[in-house]
């Protein structure tokens, strides 16, 4: 447990350092291009642990002890005395256009970083589930649209499909639209069909990354778990009835049970009700009567008998490799960043309107956990985590909140309309308001983090 926490902390700090450095580098490089003198480029706050400066008039590069942010300090007459010979290099003396570009460069750098990260992921390649339908949920949108078990998805709205989750972001962004989503599929007999799935009725659906399974109603083909007991919970209903590890369930109440999923569904649908199990043990058939416990799960009462699934079968035959060339990967990276940005903006809007829970707002504790988990899954997963975080950081900084880049851009917009700078007193009020908003948001994020730890 301690090792996992340390692992999460290390990768969280790596993620913050990369994202903050890139963000501040965006401000830095455009400021230098615009002729603004940069006094300090800092990654981290607090006590300086590393410093470099070539000369008294050169930029000072600093790494702070607390790696939870960073900043670029530019020459500015509003923040101190500026020598007459250097006033032409002050930020406040630059044209409105140049100031806008300098401020917007930070969020833009984060979006560019996301494109680069998604490009690297595409070129390196990754594994995904084969896009073959393993199950169609009864009465689902998929069943209504004509999906069948064994259908291979060839394209979604004309976009070629090579892996099951390849277009998950695209689907998340399209849920609720007026026009149906077009799926081109190939049947097990080789026939090709075009299936239209109407998603307009899902406009008020809760935010969910599981579009295909959770909203449309199809799940991928996966290895079949046999209905063999992998373990028994001591003192659970199954243990009390005499069930042991390696028992194979042949039937329940006369209904044949062929796989683990069927076993789970049958038990879950009979909480507190007596079930007659037919068990095969060492070649002999045995009968057990078991009453599943009633358990609350996601607002529903389901049955549980206290058994574990067997060891999972090999997944390799169900996986495919997805890889892109350099040019195709770059285009895919740009598209993925664009769609991720659109999805993130929609989620922000849903949280503000109350249509989506603020539980999606995460703080450093949750982010650190995800950092460690993604790193443990491999380089591609960690890079994908960084890309998502980079998009979020870029968009959050564009929010029209004073103290954020978006707040400064609002000031510049007002200055462009009124033809005069915002009075410093008004800016100070805005700064205080912005800090208050940030404190509230961070408090909510920390609350969500702590709630997640103790649930």
Secondary structure as the mmCIF struct_conf table of DSSP 4:
data_model
#
loop_
_struct_conf.conf_type_id
_struct_conf.id
_struct_conf.beg_label_comp_id
_struct_conf.beg_label_asym_id
_struct_conf.beg_label_seq_id
_struct_conf.end_label_comp_id
_struct_conf.end_label_asym_id
_struct_conf.end_label_seq_id
HELX_RH_AL_P HELX_RH_AL_P1 UNK A 2 UNK A 33
TURN_TY1_P TURN_TY1_P1 UNK A 34 UNK A 35
HELX_LH_PP_P HELX_LH_PP_P1 UNK A 36 UNK A 37
STRN STRN1 UNK A 38 UNK A 52
BEND BEND1 UNK A 54 UNK A 55
TURN_TY1_P TURN_TY1_P2 UNK A 56 UNK A 57
BEND BEND2 UNK A 58 UNK A 58
HELX_LH_PP_P HELX_LH_PP_P2 UNK A 59 UNK A 59
STRN STRN2 UNK A 60 UNK A 74
TURN_TY1_P TURN_TY1_P3 UNK A 77 UNK A 78
BEND BEND3 UNK A 79 UNK A 80
HELX_RH_3T_P HELX_RH_3T_P1 UNK A 84 UNK A 89
HELX_RH_3T_P HELX_RH_3T_P2 UNK A 91 UNK A 93
BEND BEND4 UNK A 94 UNK A 94
HELX_RH_AL_P HELX_RH_AL_P2 UNK A 96 UNK A 124
STRN STRN3 UNK A 126 UNK A 129
BEND BEND5 UNK A 131 UNK A 131
STRN STRN4 UNK A 132 UNK A 132
STRN STRN5 UNK A 133 UNK A 136
TURN_TY1_P TURN_TY1_P4 UNK A 138 UNK A 139
BEND BEND6 UNK A 140 UNK A 140
HELX_RH_AL_P HELX_RH_AL_P3 UNK A 141 UNK A 145
TURN_TY1_P TURN_TY1_P5 UNK A 146 UNK A 146
TURN_TY1_P TURN_TY1_P6 UNK A 149 UNK A 150
HELX_LH_PP_P HELX_LH_PP_P3 UNK A 151 UNK A 151
STRN STRN6 UNK A 152 UNK A 156
TURN_TY1_P TURN_TY1_P7 UNK A 157 UNK A 158
STRN STRN7 UNK A 159 UNK A 160
BEND BEND7 UNK A 162 UNK A 163
TURN_TY1_P TURN_TY1_P8 UNK A 164 UNK A 167
HELX_RH_AL_P HELX_RH_AL_P4 UNK A 168 UNK A 174
TURN_TY1_P TURN_TY1_P9 UNK A 175 UNK A 176
BEND BEND8 UNK A 178 UNK A 179
HELX_LH_PP_P HELX_LH_PP_P4 UNK A 180 UNK A 180
STRN STRN8 UNK A 181 UNK A 186
TURN_TY1_P TURN_TY1_P10 UNK A 188 UNK A 189
BEND BEND9 UNK A 190 UNK A 190
STRN STRN9 UNK A 192 UNK A 197
HELX_RH_3T_P HELX_RH_3T_P3 UNK A 200 UNK A 202
TURN_TY1_P TURN_TY1_P11 UNK A 203 UNK A 204
HELX_LH_PP_P HELX_LH_PP_P5 UNK A 205 UNK A 207
BEND BEND10 UNK A 209 UNK A 209
HELX_RH_PI_P HELX_RH_PI_P1 UNK A 211 UNK A 216
STRN STRN10 UNK A 218 UNK A 220
HELX_LH_PP_P HELX_LH_PP_P6 UNK A 223 UNK A 226
BEND BEND11 UNK A 227 UNK A 227
STRN STRN11 UNK A 228 UNK A 228
STRN STRN12 UNK A 231 UNK A 232
TURN_TY1_P TURN_TY1_P12 UNK A 234 UNK A 235
BEND BEND12 UNK A 236 UNK A 236
HELX_RH_AL_P HELX_RH_AL_P5 UNK A 237 UNK A 241
TURN_TY1_P TURN_TY1_P13 UNK A 242 UNK A 242
TURN_TY1_P TURN_TY1_P14 UNK A 245 UNK A 246
STRN STRN13 UNK A 248 UNK A 252
TURN_TY1_P TURN_TY1_P15 UNK A 253 UNK A 254
STRN STRN14 UNK A 255 UNK A 256
BEND BEND13 UNK A 259 UNK A 259
HELX_RH_AL_P HELX_RH_AL_P6 UNK A 260 UNK A 268
TURN_TY1_P TURN_TY1_P16 UNK A 269 UNK A 269
TURN_TY1_P TURN_TY1_P17 UNK A 271 UNK A 272
STRN STRN15 UNK A 274 UNK A 281
TURN_TY1_P TURN_TY1_P18 UNK A 282 UNK A 283
STRN STRN16 UNK A 284 UNK A 291
HELX_LH_PP_P HELX_LH_PP_P7 UNK A 292 UNK A 292
STRN STRN17 UNK A 293 UNK A 297
TURN_TY1_P TURN_TY1_P19 UNK A 298 UNK A 299
STRN STRN18 UNK A 300 UNK A 304
STRN STRN19 UNK A 307 UNK A 308
HELX_LH_PP_P HELX_LH_PP_P8 UNK A 311 UNK A 314
HELX_RH_3T_P HELX_RH_3T_P4 UNK A 316 UNK A 318
STRN STRN20 UNK A 319 UNK A 322
HELX_RH_AL_P HELX_RH_AL_P7 UNK A 326 UNK A 353
TURN_TY1_P TURN_TY1_P20 UNK A 354 UNK A 354
BEND BEND14 UNK A 355 UNK A 356
HELX_RH_3T_P HELX_RH_3T_P5 UNK A 358 UNK A 360
HELX_RH_AL_P HELX_RH_AL_P8 UNK A 364 UNK A 376
TURN_TY1_P TURN_TY1_P21 UNK A 377 UNK A 377
HELX_RH_AL_P HELX_RH_AL_P9 UNK A 379 UNK A 396
TURN_TY1_P TURN_TY1_P22 UNK A 397 UNK A 398
BEND BEND15 UNK A 399 UNK A 400
TURN_TY1_P TURN_TY1_P23 UNK A 402 UNK A 403
BEND BEND16 UNK A 404 UNK A 404
HELX_RH_AL_P HELX_RH_AL_P10 UNK A 405 UNK A 418
TURN_TY1_P TURN_TY1_P24 UNK A 419 UNK A 419
BEND BEND17 UNK A 420 UNK A 420
HELX_LH_PP_P HELX_LH_PP_P9 UNK A 421 UNK A 423
HELX_RH_AL_P HELX_RH_AL_P11 UNK A 424 UNK A 454
#
